Amino acid sequence: MSANTIALFADTIALFANTLALFADTMALFADALALFADALALFADALALFADTMPLFANALALFADTMPLQGIAKLNLLRINEMLYLADYVV
């Protein structure tokens, strides 16, 4: 074997070692990605549960909003009456 062949063989072995190291790093990153995916699925399940909890609250909010409409009308009417009384009070005095 010539010196060049031995040098090429040594380079090949070094590249193979580097390839194995990169493969090990890739597998570690893949394991991390799977763990993050599992966490994401758990968070998604929690988000769906919270969303289910918010639906009745939204219905309650709509019902309360419907109740506020007549109250707003009453408040406006009372404000008009108060303004009328204040206006008349200015002329009575």
Residue pairs with C-beta under 8 A, 6 or more apart in sequence:
1 9
